Amino acid sequence: MRPHIIGIAGPSSSGKSELARHLVQQLPGTAIVSLDSYYRGMEEIPLEARKKVNFDHPDALDWTLLHEHLKAMAAGGAFDEPVYSFADYARTSLSRRIEPGQYAIVEGLFVLYWPELRDMLDTKVYVETDPDVCFNRRLTRDVAERGRTPQSVCEQYERTVRPSAEWFVTPTRKFADLVVSGEEPLAQSTAAVVRALGRVRNAQFAGA
């Protein structure tokens, strides 16, 4: 069975992952595919060199593997999603089995960037959040969860995160079927997406 694929895009720390997790609570059995899992491993280069890579550019992701997996999902098939370590800037030897059901969610910075990916999405969502809010969230997360220092987070944010969002992420807002605020209570944005899914479903039934 082909799942209804929901795409969730937006700047770093805008609230994409939280929205996806809340949607799963409303849509039990829904699989989440995170673009963060598809960063290139680059284990062949020294750690210090890896740290200097621009991870906020679409080329930092293994698009070939991602596209292969998403095509499988669009056809109703299962696949093994890689597991990426942000602490080591490397892909681990582990994987996570994705078994799509009635719905599947694809979330990440560049979900609306590639035309090939947009064409697979049935409902496209963009999470809009003030850049200063995004920065503060990212600072807290990267220090607590990814072993970064506050200084390194600030440097990376100004060097790559903010400009790359302006170049590659914010312009994709125009492709969204629905724009939600990443600063509203999650219950509101989740309900907005669920309502949008209902409208799509009703339209499909009416056209059947």
C-alpha positions in Angstrom: 0.0 0.0 0.0 1.3 3.4 -0.9 1.4 5.7 2.1 0.3 9.3 2.1 3.6 11.1 2.4 3.8 14.3 4.4 6.9 16.5 4.0 7.9 18.9 6.8 10.6 21.5 6.0 11.9 24.6 7.7 15.1 26.1 9.1 17.3 24.4 11.7 15.5 24.1 15.1 12.3 25.6 13.7 10.3 22.7 15.3 10.1 20.2 12.4 11.0 17.1 14.4 8.7 18.0 17.3 5.8 18.5 14.9 6.5 15.2 13.3 6.5 13.4 16.6 3.2 15.0 17.6 1.7 14.0 14.3 2.6 10.4 14.9 0.6 10.6 18.2 -2.4 11.6 16.0 -1.6 9.1 13.2 -0.5 5.9 15.0 1.8 3.7 13.0 3.2 6.6 10.9 6.9 6.3 10.1 9.2 9.3 10.3 12.1 9.6 7.9 14.7 12.2 9.0 16.9 13.8 6.4 19.5 14.2 9.2 20.1 10.4 8.9 21.4 10.8 5.4 24.4 13.1 6.0 27.5 11.7 4.2 29.7 9.8 6.6 33.1 11.1 5.5 34.8 8.7 7.8 37.8 8.7 5.5 38.8 12.2 6.4 40.1 13.4 9.9 37.6 14.5 12.5 38.8 18.1 12.5 38.3 18.3 8.8 34.8 16.9 9.1 33.9 19.5 11.6 34.6 22.2 9.0 32.2 20.8 6.4 29.1 22.8 5.6 26.4 20.5 6.8 23.8 23.1 6.0 24.2 22.7 2.2 22.1 20.1 0.3 25.4 18.5 -1.0 26.1 17.4 2.5 23.4 14.8 2.2 23.7 11.5 0.4 20.9 12.3 -2.1 21.4 9.1 -4.1 20.7 6.9 -1.2 17.9 9.2 0.1 16.2 9.2 -3.2 16.4 5.4 -3.5 14.8 5.0 -0.1 12.1 7.5 -0.7 11.2 5.9 -4.1 10.8 2.6 -2.2 8.6 4.2 0.4 6.5 6.0 -2.3 5.9 2.5 -3.7 4.9 1.2 -0.3 8.1 -0.6 0.4 10.3 -0.8 3.5 14.0 0.2 3.7 16.8 0.6 6.3 17.5 4.2 7.2 21.1 4.9 8.3 21.9 6.1 11.8 24.1 9.2 11.9 26.2 10.3 14.9 26.4 14.0 15.3 28.9 13.7 18.1 31.4 11.9 15.7 30.3 13.6 12.5 30.0 10.1 11.0 27.5 7.5 10.0 27.3 4.5 12.3 27.1 0.8 11.5 23.5 0.8 12.7 20.3 1.2 10.7 16.6 1.7 11.5 13.9 -0.3 9.6 11.2 2.0 8.1 7.9 0.2 7.5 5.5 2.8 6.0 1.8 2.5 6.9 -1.2 4.6 5.9 1.0 7.7 6.4 4.7 8.5 6.3 6.5 11.7 7.3 9.7 13.0 5.7 11.3 15.8 7.7 14.4 17.9 7.3 15.9 21.2 6.1 15.7 20.4 2.4 12.5 18.4 2.1 11.1 21.0 -0.2 14.4 21.8 -2.0 14.7 18.9 -4.5 12.0 18.8 -7.2 12.2 15.0 -7.2 11.4 14.9 -3.5 8.6 17.4 -3.7 7.0 15.3 -6.5 6.7 12.4 -4.0 4.9 14.4 -1.3 1.2 14.4 -0.9 1.1 17.1 1.7 3.9 19.7 2.0 4.3 21.6 5.3 6.7 24.4 6.1 7.5 25.4 9.7 8.2 29.1 10.0 10.0 30.3 13.1 11.9 33.5 14.0 15.6 33.1 13.3 16.5 34.2 16.8 14.3 31.6 18.3 15.9 29.0 16.0 19.3 30.0 17.2 18.5 29.8 20.9 16.9 26.4 20.4 19.9 25.1 18.4 22.4 26.5 21.0 20.6 24.6 23.8 20.2 21.4 21.7 23.7 21.2 20.3 25.4 21.8 23.7 23.1 19.3 25.5 22.8 16.6 22.9 25.7 16.9 20.4 28.7 17.7 22.6 29.2 21.1 21.1 30.6 24.2 22.9 28.6 27.4 22.9 31.4 29.1 21.0 31.4 26.4 18.3 27.6 26.6 17.9 27.7 30.4 17.5 30.6 30.2 14.9 28.8 27.5 12.9 25.5 29.3 13.0 26.9 32.5 11.6 29.3 30.8 9.1 26.9 28.2 7.6 23.5 27.8 9.3 22.0 31.2 8.9 23.3 32.0 5.4 22.4 28.5 4.1 18.9 28.8 5.5 18.5 32.1 3.6 19.8 30.4 0.4 18.4 26.9 0.4 15.6 26.6 3.0 13.5 29.8 3.3 12.9 30.1 -0.5 11.2 26.7 -0.4 8.4 28.1 1.7 6.6 28.9 -1.6 6.2 25.2 -2.4 4.3 24.4 0.8 0.6 23.5 0.9 0.5 24.6 4.5 2.7 27.0 6.6 2.6 26.6 10.3 4.3 28.6 13.1 7.1 26.8 15.0 6.4 29.2 17.9 2.7 28.3 18.5 1.7 25.5 20.8 2.4 22.2 19.0 -1.2 21.2 19.5 -2.3 24.0 17.2 0.2 23.3 14.4 -0.5 19.5 14.7 -4.2 20.1 14.4 -3.7 22.3 11.4 -1.8 19.6 9.6 -4.4 17.0 10.5 -7.1 19.2 9.2 -5.1 19.6 5.9 -4.9 15.9 5.6 -8.6 15.6 6.1 -9.2 18.0 3.3 -6.9 16.1 1.0 -8.7 12.8 1.9 -12.1 14.4 1.3 -11.0 15.7 -2.1 -9.7 12.3 -3.1 -13.0 10.6 -2.1 -14.9 13.3 -4.0 -12.8 12.7 -7.1 -13.0 8.9 -6.9 
